[in-house]
Amino acid sequence: MSGIPDDLIAKLEKFDDLLTKLEDAVDEIDVGVEKHYERNAHEMALVDSVSMFLMDSLLWATQATKGGGADKNEELLIDLARTKRVTADMKEINLRQDAPRINKQAAGNFVRNALWEVPDQQKTTTEKEVKTEESAKNSLSPAHSSSTRLLFLTLIYPKIQKTCLESSKRIKSTR
């Protein structure tokens, strides 16, 4: 062992560790054809995309060890791009499945009801809170409430809905 340089020994140990990790990764997906077809479609697609990436990586490493420019092989580059696209699609599907569902009706009800303040009968009245009967009647009159609801339903609610949808899309894209 004294004839082998230390840096070469370190590189060989690192190579051995990487091969061990590769073998472990292959063992996880190597379960046999019968078990593979027992998986659901999403799991099968995930395993297939991992297999594609594994094969492309091994081909890349093979060409690099032969001294050839692996980045000059157009077929390999096309296949790597396809694998990246499939992997990105799989991530998007995972995000969609994990994303919280928005109950539009409940959100609309929540926002609509948030605009109304029910007078609290249990409040202690102070000088600032004392209202005249006329102002109290005006604030709770049916004409006022129906016009406010109409204004909300026609002008404000669609904007809130659009903002909620944009926010959920933004959240999905950041994951």
Summary of the structure (lengths in Angstrom):
residues: 175
radius of gyration: 31.8
end to end distance: 49.5
largest distance: 102.4
contacts: 346
relative contact order: 0.06
helix: 77%
strand: 0%
